[in-house]
């Protein structure tokens, strides 16, 4: 079997960390990932610690609070930023809502979102439209150069545009948008940017400073292989003072005087935290950073590109299949979406599960087809079996 820089022995070692792979062929990592043994065992150890020793921040604060700082510092290091720019959240949805709530919206203000957004970004924007009278513009996805995608964005920007929010890798169709170039265009226009990185962090090396976004949402449980669910809000240091804290509470304050009713918020992104949340999940996420780093983020990205290229070529060989994701890996990531004449996505997913024991997600919303997740540890023959299975079903349609 041909592999990229990841040697066969390394790949076998990685796959041995996933006992769940003995039960099925896994093409659904973009929903909620299966968890590797080292990360799951680390999390289980924290749960056993809770059982044996009690709530650590109450009984052993001198141990737990430094550990929390270390975990946040590890996550910050993985994303190329300072921990002072990160606020713990329960997911990207909460991170985005924190940004939306923190801006003072006026009727006629504009938000731009991509034309392929999931509920985490789209639903809050539509609700804000109905509640505050803002205008929502949709950014067309371009299967072309970064310059063409930037030009499409610039055509959406108006005098009242305040925020551009988009997924780095779109949830349904798997377009990888040129985040750095788009954020620069937004900045030049005088607006702010929010990037949902749920489907890029863990797949592609991420440096938030280089991306140049104002805000970003990060997630633990898809391509970073940590248990469900933890998230982070990244706030560019230059924007911390421009975002109002609408929901301060128990995590936001630098100090609070109960006698005089005076307080001061943290001067870092920590001011946007209002918890509570499960710190064992955050600690496990930091452990997942170690697991991913040991394998190699560049190697993960390289192998993902190689596997998705192989899958796309196979799908394009089936006459009744339409590939919905860009063919070039530079314009995509680990999600490959397709439709097949004569089949609904639900029927395809159910048939693949029943006949071949493959776990694949049907495309949601109004599209029919499959969204195939391609984690880096899949085997060449697993990709080929999926293509063969779809080819067999195409003949039956």
Number of C-alpha atoms within 10 A of each C-alpha: 6 9 13 14 12 17 11 13 9 13 16 12 12 16 19 14 15 16 12 15 13 10 9 12 20 22 23 21 24 22 16 17 21 21 23 20 16 16 23 20 13 18 21 14 14 18 16 12 13 13 10 9 11 13 14 15 13 9 11 12 12 11 11 16 13 10 14 17 12 15 22 22 18 21 23 21 15 21 20 15 18 17 21 19 21 29 23 25 26 21 21 24 21 18 29 24 14 20 20 19 16 16 15 11 16 11 13 14 19 24 26 22 23 21 14 19 20 16 11 17 23 19 13 16 22 17 12 19 19 11 10 15 16 21 18 20 18 16 22 15 18 18 17 12 13 18 13 13 19 22 14 16 23 15 10 19 21 15 10 16 22 19 22 27 23 27 27 25 27 26 23 24 24 25 29 25 26 18 23 17 17 26 23 18 19 23 16 10 15 14 21 21 24 27 27 27 21 26 26 25 23 25 26 19 17 16 15 21 14 11 17 18 23 24 24 28 25 27 29 29 26 25 26 25 25 28 23 18 18 24 25 25 30 28 27 22 17 9 13 20 13 11 17 17 20 13 14 15 14 13 17 23 18 14 11 14 9 8 6 7 7 9 12 12 17 16 15 19 24 22 24 30 25 18 14 12 14 11 17 20 22 26 25 26 30 25 22 27 24 17 17 18 15 9 14 14 19 14 19 23 20 18 22 24 22 16 21 25 16 15 20 21 13 18 25 15 11 18 12 17 19 15 20 18 23 20 17 16 18 15 19 23 27 26 28 26 25 23 22 23 13 13 16 17 21 17 14 22 21 18 16 18 15 11 9 14 15 22 19 25 22 24 22 15 8 6 14 21 26 27 28 27 24 24 24 23 19 18 17 15 10 15 19 15 14 21 21 15 15 21 19 12 16 17 10 9 10
